[in-house]
Amino acid sequence: MTDFQEQQPQQPYYPPRPPYEPTQPITTEPGTTIWPSGGHVPPPPVEPPVAVAAAPAPGPRRRAKRGVGLMAAVAIAAAAIGGGTATLVQQLTSDAPASASSAVNGTNVSASSKGTVAGVAAAVSPAIVEISASSNAGKSTGSGVIITSDGEIVTNNHVISGASAVSVQLSDGKTYEATVVGTDPDKDLALIKLKGASGLKTATLGDSSKVRVGEEVVAIGSPEGLTGTVTSGIVSALDRDVTVAKDDDGRDQQQGGQQYDPRQGWPFEFGGQQFNGDTGSSKTTYKAIQTDASLNPGNSGGALIDMNGEIIGINSAMYSPSSSSGSTAGSVGLGFAIPIDTVKADLDGLRAGGDN
């Protein structure tokens, strides 16, 4: 038996570690650490990752976050206050009366109430007047529309025809005497002028060529002497042929042994029929806007208005059927207005005296 020294397994060689401890290892990639001296050590065993709850942020950082949150809250509050202030200013500006921009105002409806009957009434009523005309046949009541700040008023010819005296009451109750400037019996239009008036609110004249059937409208006048009465409805039809008396024939003739009472409505013809009495021998026909807005005697000469507050017609004829006792039964939704484009085209002639 041969004796031999048992060979030990060879161990891997590791270079000696440096005589000093490096201040900082350099990490290049997971599992490998290189020391500044050039040596290396085997990577530690890889342990599976363990989910660890995030540690709360240090105290100073939490305080910083609270400060940032506080600053953001202050900024948001300032923006809200600024936005609220801007909204309030905008509302006050949009609701401010038109008088802030000019001495004489039209009848445009404010943005906050545009499209409402109440808004139209508030804007236009100051420009609508009640007219009282006295003649040998008695006293009749109608309405009119102020078109200039010094008191020019458009109305129907039949409201003031044959009148020896004309007085006008404004929406605020103030009364003026008026003179007849010009009349156009063929169109049933007249222009009168207040004595000594100034600074009056005027109506805004619209464009009747743009009116469509079914549009909402408002009527303002003085039916039966009830000043400033407001009614509403729609445009029922356009270009209706309406026939009315041109002069006093309808007023002066005898009807059933009694003189014609102007408070019972102005006679007119439509569709081959007569309404409110006989129109007489002298008459004229014009194209009219038909409306179902309630009109009664005294609305003649008043305004038919669109929802923007613009005048689209002058109310001129309405059917008020009578009961067996002879008294009027009120409006049945059959009224007519002279288109405002006809009025505008006739203004120069009326100011020159017309057929007066």
DAWO-V269785 format. One line per field, one symbol per residue. phi: phi as a letter, one per 40 degrees, with the letter a starting at -180 (. if undefined). psi: psi as a letter, one per 30 degrees, with the letter a starting at -180 (. if undefined). Layout:
phi = ???
psi = ???
This chain:
phi = .ccacccccccccbcccccbcccacbbbadgbbbcdchcabcccdccccbcbcccccdddcdccccccccccccccccccccccccccccccccccccccbacbbcbcccdcbcgbccccccccdccbbbbbbbacchbbbababcbbcchcbcaccccbcgccabbbbcccgcbbcbbccabbdcbfbabbbccgcagccbccccbccccbcgccabbbabcfgcdgcbbaabccabfccbbbccbcdcccccbggbcdcccchccabaggbbbghccgcbaabbcbccbcccbbdhcdgcbbbcccgbcbabcbaacbcbcccgccbgcbgbbbbcdccccccccccccchfcc
psi = kkklkkkkkkkkkklkllflkkfklkkelkfkkklffflllkklkjkkkkkkkkkklleeeeeeeeeeeeeeeeeeeeeeeeeeeeeeeeeeeffklfffflekkahkklefgkgkeeeeeeefefgklkkkkkaffaklkallkkflfggkkkakefegkgkfkklkklfgfkkllllkelliffghllklkkkgllglklljkajfffkkkfkklkkkaikggikgkkllbljellhkjkklkfagefeflkjhfkkkjffgkkklkkhglkkgakfafjllklklkklgkjklkffkfakkklffgkkfljkfkkkjkklffflkflkghjlkkkkfeeeeffeeeefgfbg.
